[in-house]
Amino acid sequence: MTFAEITADPATGALPSAHRRARETVEQARLADEAGLDLFAVGEHHRTDFVGSAPAVVLAAAAEATTDIRLTSAVTVLSSDDPVRVWEQFATLDQLSGGRAEIIAGRGSYTESFPLFGYDLADYADLFREKLDLLLRIRAQNPITWNGRLRPALDAADVGPRAMQEELPIWVGVGGSPASAISTGRLGLPMAMALLLGPITSHRQTVDLYREAAQDAGHDAAKLRTSINLHGYVGRTSQGARDTMYPYFAEGMMANNHQRGRGFRMPRAAFQAQTSPDAGLVVGSPQEVVEKLLAYHELYGLDRALIQIGFGGMPQDDVLKAIELLGTEVAPVVRREVGSRKEPAA
């Protein structure tokens, strides 16, 4: 997973070009596919310190460089976009990729897109609720007739192309709001949580509320899917991974924060604390990362984890090394261990 941020190197001060970061993102997807990973994600941000203002375009380029890996936004800021265009873009991506597209729809923790596209932040929650309803309706039927308060109505509208998959997956991104977890559960949609910093147990209530709401709404609990988006890095050694990740992650927290120009300083001791077994960051040797991912699975019953590698402008060589380790030494062990735990006792 990547935000494709453009961050000055903390050691040299050099700033990569947008062209370079865009091409590096496609290269990361290609290697992730070759290494056997399941999913590649691109975030959406509408500032000049990010390349990913149009995730579907970046993912379409990645589709041409890959063959098997699934491709998703993380997230599509649905509240400030038009569901018709979102559907058209990702259905096109689905056709180009041979049925590998997904959407993680979110409200957006970075809010610069709202004034950019003429939306009022006072309508933050209502915009997402209404637009998610329309996106799901478009997925379910065509042509579509639909009426809402914050977008013009549709009358027998023909929305195309249709997806190649029988049902293009639409996940809902949830940062931890109880109301978001409950509404996602009521809809029976898969939930993609995000954990930036904090204890590994931060989303216990989120998952409980989601599952309770889904059950109350009559959804089959066995079909509910959950994932978590995390920051991390895989290195050959535990300390080496931390030494590689820290300066860039700290720079990203300062330079690419939600509120531009209002980043926060992360001392090394604070970073180290966040890499402990009980904290959120997934950093260390392959074995250490395996153990942390299995701990997340044990806590939440996750179906998948998305790891954002290289946040803060980490050099491409270091990012690629981590992707390869994640695909060849971490993912196979996690899949095997999770599979064995699901098998019924003899």
Beta strands, then each sheet from edge to edge (+ up, - down):
strand 1: 39-42
strand 2: 70-73
strand 3: 76-77
strand 4: 101-106
strand 5: 144-146
strand 6: 154-157
strand 7: 170-174
strand 8: 191-195
strand 9: 226-234
strand 10: 282-284
strand 11: 304-309
sheet 1: 1+ 2+ 4+ 3+
sheet 2: 1+ 2+ 4+ 7+ 8+ 9+ 10+
sheet 3: 1+ 2+ 4+ 7+ 8+ 9+ 11+
sheet 4: 5+ 6-
end
